[in-house]
């Protein structure tokens, strides 16, 4: 395992010390977020994809909503498309968001079916 020495503000150092045992996890999550932000045209999507990859319960899946950042970007693209049209890269970004929405809808439909089937399963097993 490698060692790193950092110089950080005192208030941040205190917060880091209180989470010292989770520091590798915190750094990993932070780096993932930074990498996701660098992905041109996919802002906010990493959160949704990581949530779905965590295999949430059907109830958690049905509660899933887009982050404010993701909603804001989608609204920007919609507005720009109405007023002046999208560039090729923005059009590709829009298509990725449409695909992401499709994945979320499929996950929610599957979650809904699981919840509806759960009482039937309980009756058969009971």
Secondary structure, DSSP 8 states (H G I E B T S, - for coil): ---------HHHHHHHHHTGGGHHHHHHHHHHHHHHHHSTT-TTHHHHHHHHHT---HHHHHH----HHHHHHHHHHHHHHHHT---HHHHHHHHHHHHHHHHHHHHHHHHHHHHHHHHHHHHHH-
